[in-house]
Amino acid sequence: MKKNSWLFGGLAVLILGLGLIIGYGFKPSVPATSAVVKSIPNGALDPAVWGKYYPDQYASYLTNSEMTQGNSKYGGSAKFDRLERDPMLKILFGGYGFGIDYTKPRGHSFSIEDVLETTRKKPSASCWTCKGPQVPGLIAEMGDSYYTASFDSLKDKMTYSISCADCHDPETMALTITRPALIDGLKALGKDPESLTRQEMRSAVCGQCHVSYYFEPETNKVVFPWENGLKVEQMLKHENDEKFSDWIMPNTKTPMAKIRHPEYEMFSSSVHAANGVSCADCHMPYVKEGQSKISSHHWESPLNSISQSCQTCHKQSEEFLKDQVVDRQDKVFATQMLAEKAIVSAIEVLTKATNDPKADQKLLDEARQLHRDANYRWDFVASENSTGFHNPTEALRVLGEAIDLGHQAAQKATQAMNAVQ
């Protein structure tokens, strides 16, 4: 009987051990847990201080300083001049700062350096909003006067690039939204920022900055144009209704609106999002660091970590998965170039019509609206940092509309010049 008891106990331990291996050893998507949550000293923003309590995460975070092309065909963390690679951008952004300086930024570690180096005009301190963990405290201290303060007046206060305090509560380590613009944007969508699930938060913290926005006239407050939804036409409707424009193109007199890196919006209607995947699942996969399993804090292309980022769900080979990504990006990029050519052609005709004193002004204004609509759609894809992969179907739909609207703008401008007076 005693022998059987030992046998039974041994089997129980073996079964429990196998259960733990199956439950944790073979599922990289299951986070490691810690019995103790270590609170960070009150007010600490220096990531090195957080690193004393979470050394594995900090070691991973430090790798963001590495600049490399990696396995990404169209991205990577190394700097390059977009205008040099694609001269049509100088025409598409004619009369605006992006037509003069449009440098591909480096990784998060260089957020402060890169914004200081750009020669584009910085209208106010609002340009600091996504650049480092000091910002939430400054907004709390200064209120709305933060947004109207000059960019240079807060320059000396910005000492740490994007880091731990931008996304984590220092007492509980829970993910937290630190930027008011996202809270306002979620409310505009009818979402309660306090009721997001953990998985939703794993995208929302990225959506504090990886979004499109504009500065509200007069106040310079950061606004996410989400009142009507996250689709490009819904965002444009908001800006059209507000009669907002970032600049007037000098040669066509078109009131233009600029899209900024709308990764959150593009991803939101993707097949991955529909299946509950978050930004962090792919860009911050679970990895082994020392004796711990942590969420990687090296924010980079999933193509550099296919086994952890992709193969937890997709069982094909790494080569196959990379080829699938690049194939989709190639198609999007080729279509993006067609859209650019269509809009550049429209600009040429619009310029001619604008300089024609006999052109019908009503038709010319209609052509300008078509130009604005086309450019906004093209820019939604062109400025989104995945070359369409976050949502290839949506990217191609939007670019198709941009091409059509570009042709319509050219036709309408031609009609304006040929109209019977």
C-alpha positions as CSV (number, residue, x, y, z in Angstrom):
1,M,0.0,0.0,0.0
2,K,2.9,2.3,0.9
3,K,4.5,1.5,-2.4
4,N,1.3,2.4,-4.3
5,S,1.1,5.7,-2.4
6,W,4.6,6.7,-3.4
7,L,3.8,5.7,-7.0
8,F,0.6,7.8,-7.0
9,G,2.4,10.8,-5.5
10,G,5.2,10.5,-8.1
11,L,2.6,10.3,-11.0
12,A,0.9,13.4,-9.6
13,V,4.1,15.4,-9.5
14,L,5.0,14.2,-13.0
15,I,1.6,15.3,-14.4
16,L,1.8,18.7,-12.7
17,G,5.3,19.1,-14.1
18,L,4.2,18.3,-17.6
19,G,1.3,20.6,-17.3
20,L,3.6,23.5,-16.3
21,I,5.9,22.7,-19.3
22,I,3.0,22.6,-21.7
23,G,1.4,25.6,-20.3
24,Y,4.5,27.8,-20.1
25,G,7.4,26.2,-21.9
26,F,5.6,25.8,-25.2
27,K,3.6,29.1,-25.3
28,P,5.8,32.2,-25.8
29,S,2.6,34.3,-25.8
30,V,2.1,33.6,-22.0
31,P,3.8,36.3,-20.0
32,A,6.1,35.4,-17.1
33,T,4.7,36.5,-13.8
34,S,6.5,38.0,-10.8
35,A,5.4,37.5,-7.2
36,V,6.7,41.0,-6.3
37,V,5.9,44.2,-8.2
38,K,8.7,46.7,-7.5
39,S,7.5,50.3,-7.1
40,I,9.7,52.9,-8.8
41,P,10.7,55.9,-6.6
42,N,8.2,58.7,-6.9
43,G,8.9,61.0,-9.8
44,A,11.7,58.9,-11.3
45,L,11.7,59.4,-15.1
46,D,15.3,58.3,-15.9
47,P,15.0,54.8,-17.5
48,A,18.3,53.8,-15.8
49,V,16.5,54.1,-12.4
50,W,13.8,51.8,-13.6
51,G,16.5,49.5,-14.9
52,K,17.8,48.9,-11.3
53,Y,14.5,47.3,-10.5
54,Y,13.9,45.6,-13.9
55,P,17.4,44.9,-15.3
56,D,16.3,42.4,-18.0
57,Q,13.7,44.8,-19.5
58,Y,16.2,47.6,-19.3
59,A,18.9,45.6,-21.1
60,S,16.4,44.9,-23.8
61,Y,15.4,48.6,-24.0
62,L,19.0,49.8,-24.4
63,T,19.3,47.8,-27.7
64,N,17.0,50.5,-29.3
65,S,20.1,52.6,-29.7
66,E,21.3,50.1,-32.4
67,M,20.7,51.5,-35.8
68,T,20.3,48.9,-38.5
69,Q,18.3,48.0,-41.6
70,G,17.7,44.5,-40.2
71,N,15.5,42.3,-42.3
72,S,13.2,45.1,-43.3
73,K,13.2,46.0,-47.0
74,Y,11.4,49.3,-46.5
75,G,12.0,50.2,-42.9
76,G,14.7,49.8,-40.3
77,S,16.0,52.1,-37.7
78,A,18.7,53.8,-39.7
79,K,18.2,57.4,-40.9
80,F,17.7,58.3,-44.6
81,D,16.5,61.2,-46.6
82,R,13.0,60.4,-48.0
83,L,13.2,63.4,-50.4
84,E,16.5,62.0,-51.9
85,R,15.0,58.6,-52.4
86,D,11.7,59.9,-53.8
87,P,12.0,63.4,-55.5
88,M,8.2,63.5,-56.2
89,L,7.7,64.2,-52.5
90,K,9.1,67.7,-53.0
91,I,6.2,68.3,-55.4
92,L,3.6,66.6,-53.3
93,F,4.6,68.7,-50.2
94,G,5.4,71.9,-52.2
95,G,5.3,74.9,-49.9
96,Y,5.4,72.9,-46.7
97,G,8.2,71.8,-44.4
98,F,8.0,68.1,-45.5
99,G,9.0,69.2,-49.0
100,I,12.2,70.7,-47.6
101,D,13.2,68.2,-44.8
102,Y,11.7,64.7,-44.7
103,T,14.2,62.5,-42.9
104,K,13.3,59.0,-41.9
105,P,13.6,59.1,-38.0
106,R,15.6,56.6,-36.1
107,G,14.3,54.5,-33.2
108,H,12.7,55.7,-30.0
109,S,16.1,56.3,-28.3
110,F,16.7,59.2,-30.6
111,S,13.3,60.9,-30.4
112,I,14.7,64.1,-28.8
113,E,17.8,64.3,-31.0
114,D,15.8,63.8,-34.2
115,V,13.2,66.5,-33.4
116,L,15.9,68.9,-32.5
117,E,17.8,68.2,-35.8
118,T,14.8,68.7,-38.2
119,T,14.7,72.0,-40.0
120,R,11.0,71.9,-40.3
121,K,9.2,74.7,-38.4
122,K,8.1,73.7,-34.9
123,P,5.0,75.9,-34.1
124,S,5.0,75.3,-30.4
125,A,5.8,73.0,-27.5
126,S,3.2,70.6,-28.9
127,C,6.0,69.2,-31.0
128,W,7.5,67.7,-27.8
129,T,4.3,65.8,-26.9
130,C,5.5,62.4,-28.0
131,K,9.2,62.8,-27.4
132,G,9.8,61.8,-23.8
133,P,8.4,61.1,-20.3
134,Q,8.7,64.6,-19.0
135,V,5.7,65.7,-21.1
136,P,2.8,64.4,-18.9
137,G,4.2,66.2,-15.9
138,L,4.6,69.4,-17.9
139,I,1.1,69.2,-19.1
140,A,-0.2,68.6,-15.6
141,E,1.8,71.6,-14.3
142,M,1.2,74.0,-17.1
143,G,-2.3,73.0,-18.3
144,D,-3.2,74.3,-21.7
145,S,-0.4,76.9,-21.7
146,Y,1.9,73.9,-22.4
147,Y,0.6,73.8,-25.9
148,T,1.0,77.5,-26.6
149,A,4.5,77.7,-25.1
150,S,7.4,77.9,-27.6
151,F,9.2,74.8,-28.6
152,D,12.6,76.2,-27.5
153,S,11.2,77.3,-24.1
154,L,10.9,73.6,-23.0
155,K,14.0,72.3,-24.7
156,D,16.1,72.1,-21.6
157,K,13.4,70.2,-19.7
158,M,13.5,67.3,-22.2
159,T,16.3,65.1,-21.1
160,Y,15.0,61.5,-21.6
161,S,13.8,60.0,-24.8
162,I,10.8,57.7,-25.0
163,S,11.1,55.2,-22.1
164,C,9.4,53.3,-19.3
165,A,7.4,56.1,-17.7
166,D,5.7,56.8,-21.0
167,C,3.7,53.6,-20.8
168,H,3.9,52.2,-17.2
169,D,2.5,53.2,-13.9
170,P,5.5,53.4,-11.6
171,E,3.7,51.9,-8.6
172,T,2.0,48.9,-10.2
173,M,3.9,48.5,-13.6
174,A,0.4,48.4,-15.2
175,L,0.2,49.9,-18.7
176,T,-1.2,53.4,-18.5
177,I,-2.2,56.1,-20.9
178,T,-0.1,59.2,-20.2
179,R,-1.1,61.5,-23.1
180,P,-4.4,63.5,-22.9
181,A,-4.8,63.5,-26.7
182,L,-5.4,59.7,-26.8
183,I,-7.9,59.9,-23.9
184,D,-9.8,62.5,-25.9
185,G,-9.5,60.5,-29.1
186,L,-10.9,57.3,-27.5
187,K,-13.8,59.2,-26.0
188,A,-14.5,60.7,-29.4
189,L,-14.8,57.1,-30.6
190,G,-17.2,56.3,-27.8
191,K,-14.6,54.2,-25.9
192,D,-14.0,54.5,-22.2
193,P,-10.2,54.8,-21.7
194,E,-10.6,53.4,-18.1
195,S,-12.3,50.2,-19.4
196,L,-9.8,48.9,-22.0
197,T,-8.7,45.3,-21.7
198,R,-5.1,44.5,-21.1
199,Q,-4.8,43.4,-24.7
200,E,-6.4,46.7,-25.9
201,M,-3.9,48.5,-23.7
202,R,-1.0,46.7,-25.4
203,S,-2.0,48.7,-28.5
204,A,-3.3,51.8,-26.8
205,V,0.0,52.8,-25.3
206,C,1.5,52.7,-28.8
207,G,-1.5,54.6,-30.0
208,Q,-0.5,57.6,-27.9
209,C,2.1,58.5,-30.5
210,H,1.8,56.2,-33.5
211,V,-1.2,58.0,-34.9
212,S,-2.1,60.9,-37.1
213,Y,-2.9,64.2,-35.5
214,Y,-3.0,68.0,-36.1
215,F,-2.6,71.1,-33.9
216,E,-5.8,72.9,-33.2
217,P,-5.7,76.5,-34.5
218,E,-5.2,79.1,-31.8
219,T,-4.6,76.7,-28.9
220,N,-2.1,74.3,-30.6
221,K,-3.6,71.4,-28.7
222,V,-2.9,68.0,-30.2
223,V,-6.1,66.6,-31.7
224,F,-6.7,63.1,-33.1
225,P,-9.3,63.5,-35.9
226,W,-11.3,60.4,-34.7
227,E,-14.7,62.0,-34.2
228,N,-16.2,60.0,-37.1
229,G,-14.0,56.9,-36.9
230,L,-10.5,55.6,-37.7
231,K,-11.0,55.1,-41.5
232,V,-9.1,57.6,-43.7
233,E,-12.3,59.1,-45.2
234,Q,-13.7,59.5,-41.7
235,M,-10.6,61.4,-40.5
236,L,-10.7,63.6,-43.6
237,K,-14.4,64.4,-43.0
238,H,-13.5,65.7,-39.6
239,E,-10.7,67.9,-40.9
240,N,-13.0,69.1,-43.8
241,D,-15.8,69.9,-41.4
242,E,-13.4,71.8,-39.3
243,K,-12.1,73.6,-42.4
244,F,-8.6,72.7,-41.2
245,S,-5.5,72.9,-43.3
246,D,-1.8,72.6,-42.5
247,W,-0.7,74.7,-45.4
248,I,-1.8,76.2,-48.7
249,M,0.1,74.8,-51.7
250,P,1.5,78.0,-53.4
251,N,1.2,76.9,-57.0
252,T,-2.3,75.3,-56.8
253,K,-3.8,77.3,-53.9
254,T,-5.1,74.0,-52.5
255,P,-5.7,73.9,-48.7
256,M,-3.8,70.8,-47.7
257,A,-3.9,68.5,-44.7
258,K,-0.9,66.4,-43.6
259,I,-1.2,62.8,-42.3
260,R,1.3,61.7,-39.6
261,H,2.3,58.1,-39.1
262,P,-1.2,56.5,-38.7
263,E,-0.1,53.0,-37.6
264,Y,-2.8,52.7,-34.9
265,E,-5.6,53.7,-37.4
266,M,-4.3,51.5,-40.2
267,F,-3.9,48.5,-37.9
268,S,-7.3,48.9,-36.2
269,S,-9.3,47.5,-39.2
270,S,-6.8,44.7,-40.0
271,V,-7.3,41.0,-39.9
272,H,-4.8,40.8,-37.1
273,A,-6.7,43.3,-35.0
274,A,-9.9,41.5,-35.7
275,N,-8.3,38.3,-34.2
276,G,-7.3,40.1,-31.0
277,V,-3.6,40.7,-31.9
278,S,-2.1,43.8,-30.3
279,C,0.9,45.9,-31.4
280,A,3.0,44.4,-28.6
281,D,2.3,40.8,-29.7
282,C,4.4,41.4,-32.8
283,H,6.7,44.3,-31.9
284,M,7.4,43.3,-28.3
285,P,7.3,39.5,-28.4
286,Y,8.1,37.4,-25.4
287,V,11.8,36.5,-25.3
288,K,14.2,34.7,-22.9
289,E,16.5,37.2,-21.2
290,G,18.9,35.6,-18.7
291,Q,16.7,33.4,-16.5
292,S,13.5,35.4,-17.2
293,K,11.0,35.4,-20.0
294,I,10.1,39.0,-20.7
295,S,8.3,41.1,-23.2
296,S,11.0,42.4,-25.5
297,H,11.6,46.2,-25.1
298,H,13.5,46.4,-28.3
299,W,10.9,48.0,-30.5
300,E,11.7,46.9,-34.1
301,S,10.3,45.1,-37.1
302,P,8.9,41.6,-36.4
303,L,11.0,40.5,-39.4
304,N,14.0,40.6,-37.1
305,S,12.3,38.2,-34.7
306,I,10.1,36.0,-36.8
307,S,10.2,32.9,-34.6
308,Q,9.0,34.9,-31.6
309,S,6.8,37.4,-33.3
310,C,5.1,35.4,-36.1
311,Q,5.6,31.7,-35.6
312,T,3.7,31.6,-32.3
313,C,0.6,31.7,-34.5
314,H,1.9,31.0,-38.1
315,K,3.6,27.6,-38.5
316,Q,5.2,28.1,-41.9
317,S,9.0,28.6,-42.2
318,E,10.7,31.9,-41.5
319,E,11.6,32.3,-45.1
320,F,8.1,31.7,-46.3
321,L,6.7,34.3,-43.7
322,K,9.2,36.9,-44.6
323,D,8.5,36.4,-48.4
324,Q,4.8,36.9,-47.7
325,V,5.5,40.2,-45.9
326,V,7.8,41.5,-48.5
327,D,5.4,40.5,-51.3
328,R,2.5,42.4,-49.8
329,Q,4.8,45.4,-49.2
330,D,6.0,45.3,-52.8
331,K,2.5,45.5,-54.1
332,V,1.6,48.4,-51.8
333,F,4.7,50.3,-52.6
334,A,4.2,49.9,-56.4
335,T,0.6,51.2,-56.1
336,Q,1.8,54.0,-53.8
337,M,4.1,55.1,-56.6
338,L,1.2,55.1,-59.1
339,A,-0.8,57.3,-56.7
340,E,2.1,59.7,-56.4
341,K,2.4,60.0,-60.2
342,A,-1.4,60.6,-60.6
343,I,-1.3,63.4,-57.9
344,V,1.8,65.0,-59.4
345,S,0.1,65.1,-62.8
346,A,-2.9,66.7,-61.1
347,I,-0.7,69.3,-59.5
348,E,0.8,70.2,-62.9
349,V,-2.7,70.7,-64.4
350,L,-4.0,72.5,-61.4
351,T,-1.0,74.9,-61.4
352,K,-1.7,75.7,-65.1
353,A,-5.4,76.3,-64.3
354,T,-4.6,78.4,-61.2
355,N,-2.5,80.7,-63.4
356,D,-5.2,81.0,-66.1
357,P,-7.3,84.1,-65.4
358,K,-10.1,82.7,-67.5
359,A,-10.5,79.5,-65.6
360,D,-13.9,78.8,-64.0
361,Q,-13.3,79.4,-60.3
362,K,-16.1,77.0,-59.1
363,L,-14.7,74.1,-61.1
364,L,-11.2,75.0,-60.0
365,D,-12.3,74.9,-56.3
366,E,-13.8,71.5,-57.0
367,A,-10.5,70.3,-58.5
368,R,-8.6,71.6,-55.4
369,Q,-10.9,69.6,-53.1
370,L,-10.3,66.5,-55.2
371,H,-6.6,67.2,-55.0
372,R,-6.8,67.5,-51.2
373,D,-8.8,64.3,-50.9
374,A,-6.4,62.3,-53.1
375,N,-3.3,63.6,-51.3
376,Y,-4.7,62.8,-47.9
377,R,-5.4,59.2,-48.9
378,W,-2.0,58.7,-50.5
379,D,-0.3,60.2,-47.4
380,F,-2.3,57.9,-45.1
381,V,-0.4,54.9,-46.6
382,A,2.9,56.7,-47.5
383,S,3.5,58.1,-44.0
384,E,2.4,54.9,-42.2
385,N,5.5,53.0,-41.1
386,S,4.7,49.5,-42.4
387,T,4.6,50.1,-46.2
388,G,1.0,48.8,-45.9
389,F,1.7,45.5,-44.1
390,H,-0.3,46.5,-41.0
391,N,-3.4,46.3,-43.3
392,P,-2.5,45.5,-46.9
393,T,-6.2,45.3,-48.0
394,E,-7.0,48.7,-46.6
395,A,-3.8,50.2,-47.9
396,L,-4.5,49.1,-51.5
397,R,-8.2,50.3,-51.2
398,V,-7.1,53.7,-50.1
399,L,-4.4,54.0,-52.7
400,G,-6.8,53.0,-55.4
401,E,-9.1,55.8,-54.4
402,A,-6.1,58.2,-54.3
403,I,-5.3,57.3,-57.9
404,D,-8.9,57.8,-59.0
405,L,-9.2,61.1,-57.2
406,G,-5.9,62.3,-58.6
407,H,-7.2,61.7,-62.1
408,Q,-10.5,63.4,-61.3
409,A,-8.7,66.4,-60.0
410,A,-6.7,66.8,-63.3
411,Q,-9.9,66.3,-65.4
412,K,-11.8,68.9,-63.3
413,A,-8.9,71.4,-63.6
414,T,-8.9,70.9,-67.4
415,Q,-12.7,71.5,-67.4
416,A,-12.1,74.7,-65.5
417,M,-9.8,76.0,-68.2
418,N,-12.1,74.9,-71.0
419,A,-15.3,76.1,-69.5
420,V,-17.3,78.5,-71.6
421,Q,-17.2,82.0,-70.0
